[in-house]
């Protein structure tokens, strides 16, 4: 049987990474989240290149299963945080567009005479 240590180390590293990404998201460090998401994807690609033996003992399978479940659960939480952030940004964009529209409307009438303004 091939040595499973490299695979186990990669999965443990992936779990640590996604937990760090979650912590960054919870702290509003969105630029860092985006940067680390790239590292996360690269880690997944690295894992996919590791040869997995056909006959893995059931105790080791259980360990991998638990790691995978933790990774997937945390990733799901990160996706939810990202979705919430996207909704917040959508609201901010809409508010910005509304403000721009209001400013443009006021600018159209800026040359008009306002009540109480002395006329030439």
C-alpha positions in Angstrom: 0.0 0.0 0.0 1.2 3.4 -0.9 2.0 6.0 1.9 -1.1 8.1 2.6 0.8 10.8 4.5 1.1 13.2 1.6 -2.6 13.0 1.0 -3.5 13.3 4.6 -1.2 16.3 5.0 -2.8 18.0 2.0 -6.3 17.4 3.3 -5.4 18.7 6.7 -3.8 21.8 5.1 -6.9 22.3 3.0 -9.1 22.2 6.2 -6.8 24.7 7.9 -6.9 27.0 4.8 -10.7 27.0 4.5 -11.0 27.7 8.2 -8.7 30.6 7.8 -10.7 31.9 4.9 -13.9 31.6 7.0 -12.2 33.6 9.8 -11.2 36.3 7.3 -14.7 36.5 5.9 -16.2 36.8 9.4 -13.8 39.7 10.0 -14.7 41.4 6.8 -11.3 40.9 5.1 -12.7 40.3 1.7 -9.6 41.1 -0.3 -7.8 38.5 1.7 -10.6 36.0 1.2 -10.4 36.4 -2.6 -6.6 35.9 -2.5 -6.9 32.8 -0.4 -9.6 31.4 -2.5 -7.1 31.1 -5.3 -4.7 29.3 -3.0 -7.6 27.0 -1.9 -8.3 26.1 -5.5 -4.6 25.4 -6.1 -4.6 23.1 -3.1 -7.5 21.2 -4.5 -5.7 20.8 -7.8 -2.6 19.5 -5.9 -4.8 17.0 -4.1 -6.3 15.8 -7.3 -2.8 14.9 -8.6 -2.0 12.6 -5.7 -2.4 8.9 -6.4 -4.8 7.3 -4.0 -4.3 3.6 -3.3 -7.3 1.3 -4.0 -7.3 -0.5 -0.6 -7.4 2.0 2.2 -8.0 0.7 5.7 -11.5 1.5 7.0 -10.0 3.5 10.0 -8.1 5.7 7.5 -11.1 6.0 5.3 -13.1 7.2 8.3 -10.4 9.8 9.0 -10.5 11.1 5.4 -14.3 11.1 5.5 -14.3 13.3 8.6 -11.7 15.6 7.1 -13.7 15.9 3.9 -16.9 16.5 5.8 -15.3 19.3 7.8 -13.8 20.9 4.7 -17.2 20.8 2.9 -19.1 22.1 5.9 -16.7 25.0 6.3 -16.7 25.7 2.6 -20.5 25.8 2.6 -20.3 28.4 5.5 -17.8 30.5 3.5 -20.1 30.4 0.4 -23.0 31.6 2.6 -20.8 34.5 3.9 -19.8 35.4 0.4 -23.4 35.3 -0.8 -24.4 37.6 2.1 -21.5 40.0 1.2 -22.6 40.0 -2.5 -26.1 41.0 -1.3 -24.6 43.8 0.8 -22.6 45.0 -2.2 -25.7 44.9 -4.4 -27.6 47.2 -1.9 -24.6 49.6 -1.8 -24.4 49.7 -5.6 -28.2 50.4 -5.8 -27.8 53.2 -3.2 -24.9 54.6 -5.2 -26.9 54.5 -8.4 -29.9 56.2 -6.7 -27.6 58.9 -5.3 -26.1 59.5 -8.7 -29.5 59.8 -10.3 -30.5 62.3 -7.6 -27.3 64.3 -8.1 -27.9 64.3 -11.9 -31.4 65.5 -11.4 -30.3 68.4 -9.1 -27.6 69.3 -11.6 -30.1 69.7 -14.4 -32.0 72.3 -12.3 -29.0 74.0 -10.8 -29.2 77.0 -13.2 -32.9 77.5 -12.5 -33.9 80.2 -10.1 -34.5 79.0 -6.6 -37.2 80.7 -4.4 -35.7 83.6 -2.5 -32.8 83.9 -4.9 -32.2 87.4 -6.1 -32.9 87.8 -9.8 -30.7 89.8 -12.1 
